[in-house]
Amino acid sequence: MRVVYSCCIYLLLPFIYLRLLWRSIKAPEYRNRCLERLAVYQKKSPQAVIWFHAVSVGEVEAVLPLIRQIQAAHPNLKLLITTTTPTGSARVQAALSESVGHVYLPYDLPDAVARFMHHFQPRLAVIMETELWPNLYAACRERQIPLYLINARLSEKSVRGYRKLASLVKPALAAVELIATQSEQDRERFLAIGANSDKLIALGNIKFDVDIVAGVSEQGQQLKASLFAGRYVWLLASTHKDEENLFFDSYLQLKQQIPELLLVIAPRHPERFPDVKKACTQANLIVATRTLRQTCTPATDVYLADTLGELKMLYAAADVAFVGGSMVPTGGHNVLEAAAIGVPILFGPHMFNFKAIAAGILASDAAIQCHNQTEIMSAITRLYQYSDYRKQLISNGKNFILKNQGVTAKIMAVLASHLN
């Protein structure tokens, strides 16, 4: 079955590259370093690496505390981090610079995987969340590279899909040394798709061990005191296509009650920055952008954060944050960074990618879920009017984080024998 799968990938390869080219029209980074996706490298790299794979920004953020603990405990180890997206790549480079190696993960083709293995010769493979690649996993097994799947999760929809591909999925899972799941429910779902119960352990969600670099909160407060002075800052974080438009009417109505209101928008994907600016101007909103270093005047409606890697600082500068990807059926984004920074959190109805976190933070009275424009305006008005309510929401959020931390240390213990 793996032979058929590989043939299909080879046949699809021209279309995969055409898709990269199409995406590069708005995001030029997609056309750069294309040879890395076939494991063709222009220079020598360290070998015998400890290799981590984190698909994109969210996974990179989640694994950063673990990477930093490993670097502190084992400074001589050579670490490699692979990603799939340019935004994930940019986050690795911004957060870790030259302290780790970084390339894109090659496509799951036998020859590309073989070149990757030969070039880096990893002695440990750690895959974040749920990336099941049959050829990659088989290559680890054949080369006797211990393979770990950490912070693993599965939705019911994924279970149904993987069951249809059992002849591919079961051999891949058999190549894994250990699967550390986010919850007991995820553990049961991995069992349902053929994982060995002896290789499964529910350790919790590593995303609770939020990595807040020293000085970020202070930078946010400085931004608030200077650029946003005298404004009540409503941050829309990690927004997606067609999502920003849903907030413009709410902003204009709230502005009548809160004259100092400022809408700060941080889109999830950089290729959308021009589109978001255009949408704001079409809605007759006065926009200032971060890359042009434009100042916020009393007339400014929207401050567009058209940069990468500054979201935590923006959370620290905000009076209230709406975490995007949740008013459109994208599945939401991680709300734990906002909770750790200490800002009141709102999110929409579509949180299926973070179902457990959303349920937990709501049960802890540490966030507000808004299903429509009316609920959004009501929540912001209440937070604006009642400072005690705002402080309680922030306190509950930080307590929710603290109660669930410690997973990074557990994973360190699991990997210890391969790191020493």
C-alpha positions as CSV (number, residue, x, y, z in Angstrom):
1,M,0.0,0.0,0.0
2,R,2.9,2.4,0.7
3,V,4.1,1.9,-2.8
4,V,0.8,3.0,-4.2
5,Y,0.7,6.0,-1.8
6,S,4.3,7.0,-3.0
7,C,3.3,6.7,-6.6
8,C,0.3,9.0,-6.0
9,I,2.5,11.6,-4.3
10,Y,5.0,11.5,-7.3
11,L,2.1,12.0,-9.7
12,L,0.7,14.9,-7.6
13,L,4.1,16.6,-7.3
14,P,3.7,19.0,-10.3
15,F,0.3,20.1,-8.9
16,I,1.8,20.5,-5.4
17,Y,4.4,22.9,-6.8
18,L,1.8,24.7,-8.8
19,R,-0.1,25.3,-5.6
20,L,3.1,26.7,-4.0
21,L,3.5,29.0,-7.0
22,W,-0.1,30.1,-6.7
23,R,0.3,30.8,-3.0
24,S,3.5,32.7,-3.7
25,I,1.6,35.3,-5.6
26,K,0.5,36.8,-2.3
27,A,3.2,35.3,-0.1
28,P,6.5,35.3,-2.0
29,E,8.2,33.2,0.7
30,Y,6.4,30.1,-0.7
31,R,8.5,30.2,-3.8
32,N,11.8,30.4,-1.9
33,R,13.8,27.4,-0.8
34,C,11.6,25.1,-2.9
35,L,14.5,22.6,-3.2
36,E,14.4,22.0,0.6
37,R,11.0,20.4,0.1
38,L,12.7,17.7,-2.0
39,A,15.6,17.5,0.5
40,V,18.1,19.1,-1.9
41,Y,20.4,21.3,0.2
42,Q,22.9,23.9,-0.9
43,K,25.3,23.7,2.0
44,K,26.5,21.2,4.6
45,S,24.6,20.9,7.9
46,P,25.3,19.4,11.3
47,Q,24.7,15.7,11.6
48,A,23.6,13.4,14.4
49,V,20.9,15.9,15.3
50,I,18.0,15.8,17.7
51,W,15.2,16.6,15.2
52,F,11.9,18.3,16.0
53,H,9.1,18.8,13.5
54,A,6.5,21.6,14.1
55,V,4.2,22.3,11.2
56,S,3.6,26.0,11.6
57,V,3.5,29.0,14.1
58,G,1.2,27.3,16.6
59,E,3.3,24.2,16.9
60,V,6.6,26.2,17.0
61,E,5.3,28.3,19.8
62,A,4.2,25.2,21.7
63,V,7.6,23.4,21.4
64,L,9.8,26.5,22.2
65,P,9.8,25.9,26.0
66,L,10.9,22.3,25.4
67,I,13.6,23.4,23.0
68,R,14.9,26.0,25.5
69,Q,15.0,23.5,28.3
70,I,16.9,21.0,26.2
71,Q,19.4,23.7,25.2
72,A,19.9,24.7,28.8
73,A,20.4,21.1,30.1
74,H,22.4,19.9,27.0
75,P,24.1,22.9,25.4
76,N,26.3,20.7,23.2
77,L,23.4,18.9,21.5
78,K,22.8,19.8,17.8
79,L,19.1,20.6,17.3
80,L,17.2,20.7,14.0
81,I,13.7,22.0,13.6
82,T,11.6,21.5,10.5
83,T,8.4,23.3,9.6
84,T,6.0,23.2,6.7
85,T,5.0,26.9,6.4
86,P,7.0,30.1,5.8
87,T,5.4,31.6,8.9
88,G,6.5,28.7,11.0
89,S,10.0,29.1,9.5
90,A,10.0,32.8,10.3
91,R,9.0,32.1,13.9
92,V,11.8,29.5,14.4
93,Q,14.4,32.0,13.0
94,A,13.1,34.8,15.1
95,A,12.9,32.9,18.3
96,L,16.0,30.7,18.1
97,S,18.2,32.3,15.4
98,E,21.4,30.3,14.8
99,S,21.1,28.2,17.9
100,V,19.3,25.5,15.9
101,G,19.3,24.2,12.4
102,H,16.2,24.8,10.4
103,V,14.8,23.6,7.0
104,Y,11.4,22.8,5.6
105,L,10.2,19.2,6.0
106,P,10.6,17.3,2.7
107,Y,7.6,15.9,1.0
108,D,6.9,12.3,1.9
109,L,8.6,10.8,-1.0
110,P,11.0,7.9,-0.5
111,D,14.0,9.5,-2.3
112,A,13.4,12.9,-0.6
113,V,13.1,11.3,2.8
114,A,16.3,9.3,2.2
115,R,18.2,12.4,1.2
116,F,16.9,14.2,4.4
117,M,18.0,11.3,6.6
118,H,21.4,11.0,4.9
119,H,22.0,14.8,5.1
120,F,21.1,15.2,8.8
121,Q,21.4,11.7,10.2
122,P,19.0,12.4,13.1
123,R,19.5,10.2,16.2
124,L,16.1,11.2,17.6
125,A,12.9,12.3,15.9
126,V,10.1,14.2,17.8
127,I,7.0,15.1,15.9
128,M,4.6,17.7,17.3
129,E,0.8,17.0,17.4
130,T,-0.4,14.7,14.6
131,E,1.7,14.4,11.5
132,L,1.5,10.9,10.2
133,W,3.8,10.4,7.2
134,P,4.1,6.8,6.1
135,N,7.5,7.1,4.3
136,L,9.0,9.3,6.9
137,Y,8.0,7.0,9.7
138,A,9.2,3.9,7.8
139,A,12.6,5.6,7.2
140,C,12.9,6.2,11.0
141,R,12.1,2.5,11.7
142,E,14.6,1.2,9.0
143,R,17.4,3.4,10.4
144,Q,16.5,2.6,14.0
145,I,15.8,6.3,14.8
146,P,13.7,6.5,18.0
147,L,10.5,8.3,16.9
148,Y,8.2,10.2,19.4
149,L,4.9,11.8,18.7
150,I,4.3,14.5,21.4
151,N,1.3,16.7,22.3
152,A,-0.6,14.4,20.0
153,R,-4.3,14.9,19.4
154,L,-7.0,13.4,17.1
155,S,-10.5,14.7,16.3
156,E,-13.4,12.3,15.6
157,K,-13.3,13.4,12.0
158,S,-9.6,12.5,11.8
159,V,-10.3,9.1,13.3
160,R,-12.9,8.3,10.6
161,G,-10.4,9.4,7.9
162,Y,-7.5,7.4,9.3
163,R,-9.6,4.3,9.7
164,K,-10.2,4.3,5.9
165,L,-6.4,4.3,5.4
166,A,-5.7,1.6,8.0
167,S,-3.2,-0.2,5.8
168,L,-1.0,2.9,5.7
169,V,-1.7,4.3,9.2
170,K,-1.1,1.1,11.3
171,P,2.4,0.4,10.0
172,A,3.3,4.1,10.5
173,L,2.1,4.0,14.1
174,A,4.0,0.8,14.7
175,A,7.2,2.7,13.9
176,V,6.6,5.1,16.8
177,E,8.4,4.5,20.1
178,L,5.8,6.5,22.2
179,I,2.8,8.7,21.6
180,A,2.2,11.3,24.3
181,T,-1.3,12.6,23.9
182,Q,-2.9,15.8,25.1
183,S,-5.8,14.0,26.9
184,E,-7.2,10.6,27.7
185,Q,-9.8,11.1,25.0
186,D,-7.0,11.6,22.4
187,R,-5.3,8.4,23.8
188,E,-8.6,6.4,23.1
189,R,-8.8,7.8,19.6
190,F,-5.2,6.7,18.8
191,L,-6.2,3.3,20.0
192,A,-9.1,3.4,17.7
193,I,-6.9,3.9,14.6
194,G,-4.5,1.0,15.5
195,A,-1.9,2.4,17.9
196,N,-0.5,-0.1,20.5
197,S,-1.8,0.7,24.0
198,D,1.8,0.1,25.4
199,K,3.0,3.0,23.3
200,L,0.3,5.5,24.4
201,I,0.4,7.8,27.4
202,A,-1.7,10.8,28.2
203,L,0.6,13.5,29.5
204,G,-1.5,16.7,29.0
205,N,-1.1,19.7,26.7
206,I,2.4,21.3,26.3
207,K,0.7,24.5,25.2
208,F,0.0,25.4,28.8
209,D,3.7,25.8,29.4
210,V,3.5,29.1,27.6
211,D,6.9,30.7,26.6
212,I,6.8,34.4,27.6
213,V,10.2,35.8,26.9
214,A,11.5,38.3,29.5
215,G,10.6,41.9,28.6
216,V,7.6,41.2,26.4
217,S,5.1,42.5,28.9
218,E,7.2,45.6,29.4
219,Q,7.4,46.2,25.7
220,G,3.6,45.9,25.4
221,Q,3.1,48.4,28.2
222,Q,5.5,50.8,26.6
223,L,3.6,50.5,23.3
224,K,0.4,51.2,25.2
225,A,1.8,54.2,26.9
226,S,3.3,55.7,23.8
227,L,1.6,54.7,20.5
228,F,-1.8,53.9,22.1
229,A,-1.8,56.5,24.8
230,G,-5.3,57.4,25.9
231,R,-7.0,54.7,23.8
232,Y,-9.0,51.7,24.9
233,V,-7.3,49.0,22.8
234,W,-9.4,46.1,21.3
235,L,-7.1,43.6,19.7
236,L,-8.3,41.2,17.0
237,A,-5.6,38.5,17.0
238,S,-4.9,35.9,14.3
239,T,-7.8,36.8,12.1
240,H,-8.6,35.0,8.9
241,K,-10.2,35.8,5.5
242,D,-13.6,37.5,5.8
243,E,-13.3,37.7,9.6
244,E,-12.3,41.3,10.1
245,N,-15.3,42.6,8.2
246,L,-17.5,41.0,10.9
247,F,-16.2,43.4,13.5
248,F,-16.4,46.8,11.7
249,D,-20.0,47.5,12.6
250,S,-19.4,46.4,16.2
251,Y,-16.5,48.8,16.4
252,L,-18.5,51.7,15.0
253,Q,-21.4,51.1,17.4
254,L,-19.1,50.7,20.4
255,K,-17.3,53.9,19.4
256,Q,-20.4,55.8,20.3
257,Q,-20.1,54.5,23.9
258,I,-16.3,54.3,24.1
259,P,-15.0,57.3,22.1
260,E,-11.3,56.3,22.8
261,L,-11.8,52.8,21.3
262,L,-9.0,51.7,19.0
263,L,-9.2,48.5,16.9
264,V,-5.8,46.8,16.5
265,I,-5.8,44.0,13.9
266,A,-3.1,41.3,13.7
267,P,-4.0,39.0,10.8
268,R,-2.8,35.4,11.0
269,H,-1.2,35.2,7.6
270,P,1.2,38.0,6.3
271,E,0.0,37.6,2.7
272,R,-3.4,39.1,3.8
273,F,-2.0,42.3,5.2
274,P,-2.8,44.4,2.0
275,D,-6.3,42.9,1.8
276,V,-7.1,43.7,5.4
277,K,-5.9,47.3,5.0
278,K,-8.1,47.6,1.8
279,A,-11.1,46.2,3.7
280,C,-10.6,48.8,6.5
281,T,-10.4,51.7,4.1
282,Q,-13.4,50.5,2.1
283,A,-15.3,50.5,5.5
284,N,-14.3,54.2,5.8
285,L,-12.0,53.5,8.7
286,I,-8.8,55.5,9.2
287,V,-5.9,53.1,9.2
288,A,-2.3,53.3,10.6
289,T,0.2,50.5,9.9
290,R,3.0,49.2,12.0
291,T,5.5,48.6,9.1
292,L,5.2,52.2,8.0
293,R,5.7,53.3,11.6
294,Q,2.6,55.5,11.4
295,T,1.4,57.1,14.6
296,C,-2.1,56.8,16.0
297,T,-3.9,60.1,16.1
298,P,-7.2,60.7,17.9
299,A,-8.9,60.1,14.5
300,T,-7.3,56.7,13.9
301,D,-9.8,53.8,13.9
302,V,-7.5,50.8,13.1
303,Y,-3.9,50.1,13.8
304,L,-2.8,47.3,11.5
305,A,-0.1,45.1,13.0
306,D,1.4,44.0,9.6
307,T,4.4,42.3,11.2
308,L,5.3,38.8,12.4
309,G,6.4,37.7,15.9
310,E,4.9,40.5,17.9
311,L,1.5,39.1,19.0
312,K,2.5,38.5,22.6
313,M,3.6,42.1,22.9
314,L,0.3,43.2,21.3
315,Y,-1.6,41.2,23.9
316,A,0.3,43.0,26.6
317,A,-0.7,46.4,25.0
318,A,-4.4,45.5,24.7
319,D,-7.3,46.2,27.1
320,V,-9.3,43.3,25.6
321,A,-8.4,40.6,23.0
322,F,-10.6,38.7,20.6
323,V,-8.7,35.6,19.4
324,G,-9.6,35.0,15.8
325,G,-10.2,32.1,13.5
326,S,-13.3,31.5,15.7
327,M,-15.9,33.8,14.1
328,V,-15.3,31.9,10.8
329,P,-15.2,28.0,10.7
330,T,-11.4,27.8,10.8
331,G,-11.4,26.1,14.2
332,G,-9.9,28.9,16.4
333,H,-6.5,29.6,17.7
334,N,-4.6,29.1,21.0
335,V,-6.0,31.4,23.7
336,L,-3.4,30.4,26.3
337,E,-0.8,33.0,25.3
338,A,-3.3,35.8,25.9
339,A,-4.2,34.3,29.3
340,A,-0.6,34.0,30.3
341,I,0.1,37.6,29.3
342,G,-2.9,38.8,31.3
343,V,-5.6,40.3,29.0
344,P,-9.3,39.6,29.0
345,I,-10.1,37.0,26.3
346,L,-13.0,36.8,23.9
347,F,-13.5,34.2,21.2
348,G,-16.2,33.0,18.8
349,P,-18.3,29.9,18.3
350,H,-15.8,28.0,16.1
351,M,-13.2,26.5,18.4
352,F,-13.2,22.9,17.3
353,N,-9.4,22.8,17.0
354,F,-9.1,23.8,20.6
355,K,-12.2,22.2,22.0
356,A,-10.7,21.0,25.3
357,I,-8.9,24.3,26.0
358,A,-12.0,26.4,25.2
359,A,-14.2,24.2,27.4
360,G,-11.6,24.4,30.3
361,I,-11.1,28.1,30.1
362,L,-14.9,28.8,30.0
363,A,-15.4,26.5,32.9
364,S,-12.8,28.4,34.9
365,D,-14.6,31.7,34.1
366,A,-11.4,32.9,32.4
367,A,-12.8,33.9,29.0
368,I,-16.0,34.9,27.2
369,Q,-17.4,33.1,24.2
370,C,-19.3,35.3,21.8
371,H,-21.6,33.9,19.2
372,N,-22.6,37.1,17.4
373,Q,-22.1,40.8,17.2
374,T,-24.5,41.6,20.0
375,E,-22.6,39.4,22.4
376,I,-19.3,40.8,21.4
377,M,-20.5,44.4,22.0
378,S,-22.0,43.4,25.4
379,A,-18.8,41.7,26.5
380,I,-16.6,44.7,25.6
381,T,-19.0,47.2,27.2
382,R,-19.0,45.2,30.4
383,L,-15.2,44.9,30.5
384,Y,-14.9,48.6,29.9
385,Q,-17.4,49.6,32.6
386,Y,-16.4,47.1,35.4
387,S,-12.7,47.0,36.2
388,D,-13.2,44.4,38.9
389,Y,-14.8,42.0,36.4
390,R,-11.8,42.6,34.1
391,K,-9.3,41.9,36.8
392,Q,-11.2,38.7,37.9
393,L,-11.2,37.4,34.3
394,I,-7.4,38.0,34.0
395,S,-6.8,36.3,37.4
396,N,-8.9,33.3,36.5
397,G,-7.0,33.0,33.2
398,K,-3.6,32.9,34.9
399,N,-4.8,30.4,37.5
400,F,-6.2,28.2,34.7
401,I,-2.7,28.2,33.0
402,L,-0.9,27.5,36.3
403,K,-3.1,24.5,37.2
404,N,-2.3,22.8,33.9
405,Q,1.4,23.4,33.5
406,G,4.2,20.9,33.8
407,V,3.9,18.9,30.7
408,T,7.2,20.1,29.3
409,A,9.0,18.5,32.3
410,K,7.2,15.3,31.7
411,I,8.2,15.1,28.1
412,M,11.8,16.0,29.1
413,A,11.7,13.0,31.4
414,V,10.4,10.7,28.6
415,L,13.1,11.9,26.2
416,A,15.9,11.9,28.8
417,S,17.5,8.6,27.9
418,H,18.0,9.8,24.3
419,L,19.3,13.2,25.2
420,N,22.0,12.2,27.7
